[in-house]
Amino acid sequence: MRIFVLFLTILFSSQSWADIQWLANEQTYKLNGAALFKLRKQLSKEEQNSLKTLRNVVFNNRAEFEHALETAIGKQHAMAETLTGKAEMPAVSYGIEGRNPLLSLVISDGDYQQDENTFTQQSWLQLPEINKTQQLKASFRNQCMQVTSKNVQLFELCSGSQNGESKSAYLKTDADSILGLGQEFVNPGVTTANRIGDTRNGKNTMSGFNRGYNGNTLFPIAYFDFPESAHKQPFALILDNRYPQSWDFSEAPYKLSVEGGDFKVHVLTGKTLADIRRSYMLMAGTPLLPPKSAFGLWVSEYGYENWAELDDKIATLKKNNFPVSGAVLDLQWFGGITEDADSQMGSLTWDLKNFPKPVDKIAAYKKADIDMIVIEESYISKGLDEYKELDKRGFLAHDNKGNSLDVTEEGAWWGHGGMMDWSNKEGRDFWHDYRRQALVDAGVTGHWTDLGEPEMHNPDFKYSDGLDHEMIHNSFNMIWLQSIYDGYQRNNPEKRPFMMSRSGGIGMQALGAVIWSGDIGSDYASLAAQMPQQTHMMWSGLDYYGSDIGGFHRKALLNSDMEQTKEQAMDELYTQWFAYSSLYEVPVRAHTENLCNCKETTPDRIGDMDSNRASIKLRYQLLPYYYSLAYRAYSQAEPLFPSLEYYYPDDQQAKNLGQIKMIGPFLVGSSVAEQGQKDSSTYLPKGTWFDFRSGKRVVSQGEWFKQDLYINNILTLPLFAKQGALIPQSTNKDNSLKIFGFGQQQFTWYDDDGASSAYQQGKYQQIQMHSRNKQVQLSRVAGSKLTIDTINWILPSDQKVKRVSSNLGGLKFVQQGTQLHIKLPEFDKELNLELKF
């Protein structure tokens, strides 16, 4: 049964103060230097000196302050009342709300003022029902709420400020690891995944980073983990607020701030971080299955100018024995852009001169098993008929009187015009049916939502229901994605919605959206920084996260090896990046700025071709495993690419290793991002592991294992399989099951038509697999078409197998050292086999 939350419900789930239990309402007092300076003519020099002991000291109530004041300047001083009035701070109220498994903490002003706007009041989550029985307990003292689990204090949340729209609080905790909060690139070359020491600026934007521009996308959930000696359960905080916000972990105590709306923090805890993530995904929504083609290689650049250019890229890939699953078209498909009102930005209609007969062409590609994604933006050029239609209907961002506003006064790089108001439900439905639906009908597989932070906006923009830009900014791309999802549900419910987006937020995975890291710079330090961001995104609930392989901005490359030319350095960087992406990103998509037609992006034209081919061939070999993991993510909220903490919570050495990742529960690999690197080290938690490619057995006590990066001159990223691992594979359309050693594991092999939404109605194939030492049980639990042709069993030693018995009789096999190949018969319901030595 799928853990699924309808995003419509998430989007319109409002908060309420009705069920909050208010713990305290405190009037505090603080005499600051500015107040004393203004009173300097009314106080003697001696009195001013005496008051220095009170300066900037916070007193918890009036009596405490008046006592300190009396001590400083004497009883019944003429200025006592004035000084008390100057010192009075805004009152602060502290409340809790029980929603098992959540405990919600609220800090408000003394009048319990609540955000009155229905849009910004909406939770990012589908919150559980009110439940007064709490696993977590909260108490109040010294201006702080103390949260405990099993009588052990996890943290304190203390009042910061309640000044107008801005609100803040201080977080006191001795956690040594902080994960999540979406993506923000701040440390070039650093692969450590830990937010401690950084400030997370939570306003969706594109930020300059290492000579490129990377996405900053807020998912306001942070996970806190403790050192083993603390004997505390981990916890997560969700700052449930749509306005721009910040999480300052640069020094203790940490500071959480919002620029508007309510200050409401949800607390989740569990035995492990994995337990917390599962609870969170119940509320945020699990990811829809992407099309099966999304797990393969996609060709892309900025941009293909006509069909012939794209055909040429695909033809040489095929000639050089590279599999291809899709093509991505940048803004040239609708005619490109100019810096004036005649730009085609926003037309969403084909440039038929350079891309003639698009319906026939898309069908021909699909016949060759190549799907297509096309770009769209929210900006609409003023010279287009589309602009006139949207302006007439009031569907563009506008001023207070409803008049459409230009995005910029002088025009932008894409032209001159306005911006869609995605908050207008009627408008976004109209736009889908008016322009996007023709693309769906033509057979496109997905939609590339670009510039959706939004990249630029008029500060005077107003939106439907009186919303201003600060209210909508962090939600802008989410509502855009919602419009695509709604269009599919309304017009094509039989098709899977799929979007590749540059921005978004909590819940986008439940709409069928994936994200990539923006216009990243072509540099080793940027590749290194990509690795921990994937870890943070996974903990934020985003399973599918990618990058422009090789980097979008080629001029960003720093060549540190004077013996290499810049072209050689770029080749090496691309090869490392392509290998990383082939293991851990969806889709595998190289992309760069190539308006000069002087750069290459496809893996047969840049980098080491043999290494690139080996990397992508391994990806396609493992597609049945990846696709089975995708259904597991959809149905059970299990991540595709977990960090080691997910499955090894008690291993302190496994924490925060952004360059070490798992693929599902069975595979562990490491990556590299360094010019001239010849070897690589992989941390393996305690247990028995097998080199995925060679089958070599490794016993780890929780150790680092070093190995050559190049094997037979092929860049080969380390990949290890856990004892007993069950890995579905496919080679030349033959399905095989790869088993490693003698362990006890289980896994479900999943398959479906790869494109429709029929899987949501139970139309799919499943074989459940169990390994127990020398035995394997295969049970068909759904469908009848999925077949397993062979088992490739990696044995722990080269001891000779004498017989492979099964409930269907003896099975044919061939053994070569530790490699055992077993031919499987067809079976209806169940096949049980056992190795005999």
Number of C-alpha atoms within 10 A of each C-alpha: 8 15 17 19 19 15 23 13 14 20 19 16 18 17 18 12 14 7 14 16 15 16 16 18 18 20 18 19 25 20 24 16 13 10 14 19 12 10 15 12 9 13 16 11 11 9 14 17 12 15 19 15 13 17 16 13 14 16 22 15 13 16 11 13 23 18 12 16 21 13 12 17 18 13 12 10 12 12 13 16 12 11 19 17 12 17 23 17 19 17 17 21 22 26 23 23 24 23 19 19 22 26 24 23 24 22 28 22 20 16 11 17 12 15 16 10 13 13 19 23 20 19 21 27 24 24 21 13 11 14 14 13 11 15 17 22 18 20 15 16 11 11 21 21 25 18 20 18 19 11 9 14 16 24 19 22 25 22 22 18 19 20 12 11 11 15 22 22 21 20 22 17 17 15 18 15 18 21 25 26 31 28 27 26 23 18 15 16 18 19 25 19 23 21 24 18 13 14 18 24 19 24 18 28 24 25 18 15 20 23 18 22 19 26 25 26 26 29 27 24 25 22 25 23 24 19 14 13 6 13 9 18 20 24 25 24 21 21 27 24 23 28 22 20 24 20 23 21 18 14 11 14 17 18 21 22 22 23 20 19 23 25 23 22 23 21 23 25 25 18 12 18 24 21 15 20 26 19 16 26 29 19 21 27 26 32 30 24 29 28 22 19 21 24 25 23 27 25 22 24 24 19 22 22 20 18 14 12 12 18 14 10 20 21 12 14 19 12 10 15 12 20 19 20 21 26 23 23 23 21 22 21 25 22 23 17 18 16 15 18 18 15 22 25 28 28 24 22 14 16 19 13 9 16 17 13 12 18 14 12 15 18 17 13 16 17 10 12 13 21 24 22 22 22 21 22 19 21 27 29 28 22 18 17 12 18 23 14 13 20 20 12 12 20 26 31 28 25 17 13 7 17 15 24 20 24 23 15 10 10 16 14 10 19 24 24 26 27 26 26 25 27 24 19 15 13 19 22 17 17 20 20 14 12 15 19 17 15 20 20 11 14 19 19 26 25 24 22 23 21 20 26 24 21 14 15 18 17 11 14 24 25 23 18 11 12 17 18 19 18 22 21 20 28 28 24 26 25 21 22 27 25 24 26 24 21 22 19 14 11 14 17 15 14 16 24 28 27 25 24 26 27 33 28 24 26 30 28 27 24 26 23 31 26 27 23 24 23 24 31 27 27 31 29 20 28 30 23 25 28 26 28 25 31 31 29 23 23 29 27 30 28 27 26 25 22 26 26 30 35 29 25 20 19 13 18 23 17 17 12 12 8 9 14 11 16 13 16 23 24 19 24 27 26 26 30 28 27 25 23 27 25 24 25 23 25 25 28 29 25 25 23 19 17 12 8 13 7 14 18 25 26 28 21 15 20 25 21 18 15 23 25 22 16 23 23 19 17 23 21 18 18 20 23 25 27 24 22 26 26 24 23 22 24 18 18 26 23 28 25 27 24 28 24 21 21 18 17 18 14 14 14 17 21 21 22 20 25 26 27 26 24 20 22 21 19 21 26 23 20 28 25 24 17 19 12 13 12 15 18 20 21 21 24 23 13 12 21 27 24 19 19 12 12 19 15 21 18 14 15 11 15 15 13 13 12 14 14 19 15 11 8 10 17 22 22 23 23 22 25 27 24 25 26 26 30 25 25 25 18 13 7 9 11 18 23 22 19 24 28 25 19 19 16 19 17 21 23 27 22 22 21 13 17 18 19 21 16 18 15 7 12 14 19 20 20 23 16 22 21 23 14 15 17 18 21 17 21 18 21 14 17 15 14 13 17 17 21 16 18 21 20 21 28 23 19 12 13 11 14 15 11 14 18 16 17 11 14 11 12 16 13 17 12 18 9 12 20 18 19 19 19 15 19 14 12 14 10 12 16 18 16 20 19 14 12 10
